[in-house]
Amino acid sequence: MQSISLPELAEEHLTIARQASSGRSAKTFYGGHQRSLRQTVVALAGGRGCAEHESPFEATLQVISGSVAVASVGDSWQGNAGDLLMLPPARHDLTAIDDCVMLLTVYVRLQ
């Protein structure tokens, strides 16, 4: 069994995000092309985000720290530390309300 410290990973990537010109940092620490489950830590500096993009088949976003807004086709949600958001199966974007770190879990259909 493998163990990963989410608080350490979150702190590391938030530091990177704050220094990056894009204001974000992400690392997939479980999954990849051979697995149907993928987990990625995503850190966003306050006010920064991910532009509108396609939604994976199934995905959740657990807010580890900070706050994030998710918007999709005329609807929006806010997630705060400790919240688990079920991402909509439609194009959506993310914006960090303040510095935030999230755990993105995605089901990937293997071919």
VENBELMO-V46867 format. One record per residue. SS is DSSP state (2 for helix, 1 for strand, 0 for the rest). PHI is phi as a letter, one per 30 degrees, with the letter a starting at -180 (NA if undefined). Layout:
# VENBELMO-V46867
SS&PHI / SS&PHI
This chain:
# VENBELMO-V46867
0&NA / 0&c / 0&b / 0&b / 0&d / 2&d / 2&e / 2&d / 2&d / 2&d / 2&d / 2&e / 2&d / 2&d / 2&d / 2&d / 2&d / 2&d / 2&c / 0&d / 0&d / 0&d / 0&i / 1&b / 1&a / 1&b / 1&b / 1&d / 1&c / 1&b / 0&j / 0&k / 0&d / 0&c / 0&b / 0&c / 1&c / 1&b / 1&b / 1&b / 1&d / 1&b / 1&c / 1&b / 0&d / 0&e / 0&i / 0&c / 1&a / 1&c / 1&d / 1&e / 1&b / 0&d / 0&c / 0&d / 0&e / 1&b / 1&a / 1&b / 1&b / 1&c / 1&d / 1&d / 1&b / 0&i / 1&b / 1&b / 1&c / 1&c / 1&b / 1&a / 0&h / 0&i / 1&b / 1&b / 1&b / 1&b / 1&c / 1&c / 0&e / 0&j / 0&d / 1&c / 1&c / 1&c / 0&d / 0&d / 0&d / 0&a / 0&e / 1&a / 1&b / 1&b / 1&b / 1&d / 0&d / 0&b / 0&e / 1&b / 1&b / 1&b / 1&c / 1&c / 1&c / 1&b / 1&c / 0&c / 0&d / 0&d / 0&d
